[in-house]
Amino acid sequence: MLTDVTSVLSLFGQVSLGIVMVLLARLSNRLGQVTHARQHYIWLYVSALLLWISVGIQFALLVRGVDGLQQLQQDVLWVLLIKGLPTLGITISVVVAWHYWSWLLAERD
């Protein structure tokens, strides 16, 4: 029962990260229009998609049952889909966000 609750909360956390990535992509799009920067913000949408694919897989496994989830934890494919996709998505979003928003940190009095 406790693993079900933590799995659901984990899904909510990943969904919220995906929403933040989409919001950051929208803001970066606006900033890019003003500064005439290249459209690297599209990678933020890709990273949100990677995160949501992982959420979909985790949700399907959660609906299927905890036994299937425990068996898959030993598999390399599980590591790539459940842990690798979100990690890749967050890494992409950090790099792109740093590219677009690093000027905020460079501003000094």
Secondary structure, DSSP 8 states (H G I E B T S, - for coil): -HHHHHHHHHHHHHHHHHHHHHHHHHHHHHHHHHHT---TTHHHHHHHHHHHHHHHHHHHHHHH-HHHHHHHTTSHHHIIIIIIHHHHHHHHHHHHHHHHHHHHHH---
